Amino acid sequence: MSNKELRCPICKKPVALDTPDVPFCSDRCRVLDLGAWASGDYKIGSPVLDPDVLEELDDAQWKAEQRNREN
């Protein structure tokens, strides 16, 4: 097992692996990270090329369109 230390991606404090907020050091950092995703601060840098994932995305999009048409 590696002795490498896990650090919170938000504040860089050390994080114990047995804490409930892993990989974050606290609920505060977890919420800050969620807010960054929700506001569009984070983006996925490369396109999804896995055919299985693309098929699942297409299916999910089709189902969402069907639900929108029903409402």
Secondary structure per residue as TSV (DSSP state, phi and psi in degrees):
chain	resnum	aa	ss	phi	psi
A	1	M	-	360.0	142.2
A	2	S	-	-79.1	147.7
A	3	N	-	-93.0	11.3
A	4	K	-	-62.3	136.1
A	5	E	-	-88.8	134.1
A	6	L	-	-86.7	133.4
A	7	R	B	-121.8	145.1
A	8	C	-	-61.7	130.0
A	9	P	T	-68.8	-14.8
A	10	I	T	-93.2	-56.5
A	11	C	T	-106.7	-7.8
A	12	K	-	71.8	12.9
A	13	K	-	-72.4	151.5
A	14	P	B	-62.6	143.9
A	15	V	-	-125.1	127.7
A	16	A	-	-77.4	141.3
A	17	L	T	-70.0	-14.0
A	18	D	T	-96.3	8.0
A	19	T	S	-82.3	148.8
A	20	P	T	-70.6	-15.7
A	21	D	T	-98.6	9.3
A	22	V	T	-51.0	132.6
A	23	P	T	-89.5	7.5
A	24	F	S	-92.6	158.0
A	25	C	S	-83.9	-19.4
A	26	S	S	-156.9	168.5
A	27	D	H	-64.7	-34.1
A	28	R	H	-58.2	-47.9
A	29	C	H	-66.5	-35.7
A	30	R	H	-61.4	-44.3
A	31	V	H	-68.0	-38.6
A	32	L	H	-61.3	-41.6
A	33	D	H	-64.6	-44.0
A	34	L	H	-60.5	-42.0
A	35	G	H	-61.8	-37.7
A	36	A	H	-65.1	-40.0
A	37	W	H	-65.0	-45.5
A	38	A	H	-64.7	-33.4
A	39	S	T	-85.7	-5.1
A	40	G	T	87.2	12.2
A	41	D	-	-66.7	-32.1
A	42	Y	-	-99.5	142.1
A	43	K	-	-138.7	148.6
A	44	I	-	-82.8	125.1
A	45	G	-	-78.6	-23.5
A	46	S	S	-126.5	151.2
A	47	P	-	-69.8	154.9
A	48	V	-	-79.1	124.2
A	49	L	-	-115.2	-5.4
A	50	D	-	-70.7	117.9
A	51	P	H	-58.5	-36.0
A	52	D	H	-65.7	-41.9
A	53	V	H	-66.9	-42.1
A	54	L	H	-61.2	-39.5
A	55	E	H	-65.3	-41.9
A	56	E	H	-63.5	-39.2
A	57	L	H	-65.1	-42.2
A	58	D	H	-61.4	-43.4
A	59	D	H	-62.6	-43.9
A	60	A	H	-64.7	-40.1
A	61	Q	H	-65.8	-42.4
A	62	W	H	-62.0	-44.1
A	63	K	H	-63.5	-40.4
A	64	A	H	-63.7	-40.4
A	65	E	H	-64.8	-38.5
A	66	Q	H	-64.1	-43.1
A	67	R	H	-63.9	-39.4
A	68	N	H	-64.9	-36.2
A	69	R	H	-69.4	-32.9
A	70	E	H	-73.2	-25.7
A	71	N	-	-90.2	360.0
